[in-house]
Amino acid sequence: MNEPEKALRPEGTAKPVHSTAVIYVIDRRERLLVPLTFGFCLLLVNTLLTCGNGLGWASAVCAWYALVAVCKGRRLTATAESRFLLGTNLALALVSLALGSNGFFRGWNTLALMALLPIHAIGLSGGQFLPWWRPAMLWERLCLLLTGFFGRLGAVIAALLPREPGGSRRALPLAAGTAGAVVLLAVLVPVLASADALFAAATADLRDFFTLHFTDAVWKAILAGGMTPFFFGLLYFLRQPTPLRRKEGPSRGGADSLAFAIVLAAAAALYLLFLGVQSAGLLGGAEYLARRHISYAEWARSGFFQMVGVTALNLTLLLAAVQWSRREGAAWRAVRGLSALLTAESLVLLASAAVRMTLYVEAYGLSFKRCMTYWGMGMMAAFLLAAAWKVRRPDFRFCRVAFPLALAGWLAINCVPVDYLVAKDQVDRYLAGESAALDAEYLLYDLSYDTLSQLERLDGNMVCTAYGDWDAIGPARLSTLLEQRRAEAREDCADWRTWSLSAWLAARGGA
């Protein structure tokens, strides 16, 4: 008996629709999902053809979850994991794609959704073993995703066949015949028109009308029809999964703790020396640095990115030591003690990096990269605190806390108007005389539409460098460049698929 036939049905009774080698069990909900899946694919095609981000992508994410809700019912919100991923994915789609216009957040959120949506969907199927916060689940859920996409392509045909042999429903022949007739007419009518001038004149108005109103629609429908079997197969798999076979892994042994203890001791000693030198610079101030032939500005603006990277390396090292060490003897106690020391040193390193970053911001103002560095340091501090708890409780599941924490932190920074805050800080400093120059081109072209309201506070006759298609094209007045950016915002708002609240507010501000 085939695996899909053996799977338990969540609702209703099911009947096999044909007796070939692969038997698909179809009920009323599967038949309802066929047209809904086609509608979703049509929306996805329309969004993909815009080659841009905005309300279209957010609508596609919401439509996908509407499909999953029809497919799985209340199971969509049955577990805490599912509710967390549902809320996170919808928030990322709405906040970044439908409300904001920052290209950095949009790009990374699109990639994040491409990973999180399948992870969430496969988790709803019940065919997986590993929870979503385990790194090893990525390969497991990828295998299940490919099975759903490519291993259930016949499900859509089974759903379109009659309920009973000899039944009166002919949805599949009707759909196939209609599609074939449309394609045939689309090919033959232009050929016959080119072969006979009288036929061309008789059908000219009809061909013009069809070309004007239906050509794009037909091609979109064809593309959506080609995508439908894959997405419907995935939805069918979510209802009737084929679970992977569990493989019993070897029992946990662990490596000799002495090797990890030596590595941790060397790193801890090095950081103690480094922090001693750092404290001399922090406490001694500009006079001490001048005696060392180092300018205060040079010392302040260097090193914080490296220290954040070193902290990430420390986190990886101490987690590996605690997780893989053999938990017995004096060497294990040394690993725990040195791991605690390394955690404390890493927190001090982050604090030192934050102080130096603050000195740099006080001198040169905020930028998008500096704001993201602050956010990164805050996230690293939270991860280090979770690692400190794992040092105290070695059986604590670090990833179970770290992954939700990372998603929550990423969602939080998406909700912060970073570009607006950067522009406000830079403009305030320039108007107050704290900064002699202002990089208006950076605020105009490298950041989102959120900066325009702050740039309007400046003198419109200020001369800036105009850019077109990423290349400098010459000097122009700030007021002219602001109007060009507002025109771009109005162009984005003209199509609902690229509409965003940020672009709408910028276009409205220029009205």
Secondary structure, DSSP 4 states (H G I P E B T S, - for coil): --HHHHSPPSSS--EE---SSS--EE-HHHHHHHHHHHHHHHHHHHHHHTTS-SHHHHHHHHHHHHHHHHHHGGGGGSSHHHHHHHHHHHHHIIIIIII---HHHHHHHHHHHHHHHHHHHHHHHT---S-TTSTTHHHHHHHHHHHHHHS-TTHHHHHHS-SSTT-S--HHHHHHHHHHHHHHHHHHHHHHHHH-HHHHHHTHHHHHHHHHHTHHHHHHHHHHHHHHHHHHHHHHHHHS--PPPP-PPPPP--B-HHHHHHHHHHHHHHHHHHHHHHHHHHHHHHHHHHHTT--HHHHHTSSHHHHHHHHHHHHHHHHHHHHHB---HHHHHHHHHHHHHHHHHHHHHHHHHHHHHHHHHHHH---HHHHHHHHHHHHHHHHHHHHHHHHHSTTS-HHHHHHHHHHHHHHHHHHS-HHHHHHHHHHHHHHTTS-S---HHIIIIIS-GGGHHHHTTS-TT-EEEEEETTEEEEEEEHHHHHHHHHHHHHHHHHSGGG--HHHHHHHHHT-
